[in-house]
Amino acid sequence: MDDSLKSSLEIIEGMILDYFKGLHSADIALLDSLFDPTAQLYAPGIRRTKDEWLTLVANRLVPQELGHPFSYQILSVELLGEQAFAKVSCPLLGHQFIDFLGFLRENDKWQIVTKQYATNPFLTV
């Protein structure tokens, strides 16, 4: 693996870990920093802007404060040049979510540009 590919993977994995921390602690500033300003979030029957989603996160229960375990996992990361796609497991507030995060690198900066998510029907928290 060449150094630029390794570096990009390390950056993306670090961003995913920050994403997990932001979800777990409802850290809106951290989550906001990871997402492109025009990012969109999708789930079956749901379409949200990043700002709509951050408002929901800011007003929901906080897993960390509830004593929930930090059990998030990176399931896979695929990288192709300036684009990446990650599949992650997010046990959150009684649900087992699978998130698909789309990353783009523009102007030497990686950001999440899309998030698709759904409850995993095969697992419970």
N, C-alpha and C positions, 0 to 999 in steps of 0.2 A: 504494500500500500504506500503510495507516495505521500510526502509530507503535507501537501495541500489538502489531499483527501482526508488524511488522519486529522489534521487541524480542523477541517469543517465538521467532521463527525464529532470531535470533542466539543466544539462550540455548540452544535445542535443538542448533544446529550446534556450539556450544561444548561442550555435553555429549557430543556424538558424537565430537568430537576428543579429549576426555578419555577416552572409552571406548576409542578406538584406542590412546591412550598407555598406558592401563591394561592392555589386551591385550598390547601389544608388550613392556612391561616387567614384566608380572605384578604390577602394583601393586594389591594386594588392597584397600587402604584407599581408593584412588581409585575403583576399580570399585564397591565397597560404597556409597560416597557417592552414586553415580549412580542406584542401584536402590532402589525401594521395598522395605521390609523383607519384604513378602509377595510379592515378584516371583516369577514362575514362568518356567522356561525349557523350551522344547519343540523337539524335533526328531523326525523319524520314528522311532518306537519308543522315544523317550527323554522322560522327564519329570523335571525337577530343580527343587529349590528354589534360591533364590539362594545360600544357604549351602553347599549341596552343590556347586554350580558353582564358587564361590569357592575351596573346598577343592581341587577339581581344578586350577584355575588356579595355585594356590599350589604344587602338587606336580608341575607339568609343566615341560618345558624352557622357557627364556625366550628368545623370538625376538631381543630386543635383545642379550642376552649371546652368542647364536650368530652375531651379525653379519648377521641377516636385514634386508633393506631395509624401510623404513617405507612401504608401498605401499597403505595402506588408502584407501578412497574412499567418499564420500557419493554414492549413486546417485540418491536422491530423498528429499524430505521433503514430506509433506502435513500441513497444519495446519487444524483445524476447531475454533475456539473453544479449549476447555480440553483438547483431545486432539490428538495428533500421531502420525504413523506414518512411520518412516524405513526405507529400504532401503539397506544398506551392504555394501560388498565388503571382506572381511577375508582377505587371503592370510596364512595362519598355519600354520607348522610343516608345510609340504609339502602343504597343502590350500588350496583356494580356497573359502572360505565366503561365503555370502550370508546376512546377518542381517536380520531384520525386527524392528525395535525399536518397541514401543508406549509412548508417553509420555502421562502425565496431569498436569495442573496442578491441584493441590489445596492450599488454604491458601497461595496465592501462591508455590508451589514446584513446579517441574517435576521429575518422576522417571520413570525407566523402570519400567514395571509388567509388561511381558512381553517376552520375547525368543524368537523362532522362528528356527531356523537350519538350514541344510543345506549340504552340499557342492555346489558348482556343477558339474554334470556336463559342462559345455561348456568349462571352463577348467582348466588345471593351473598350478601354481606352479613 
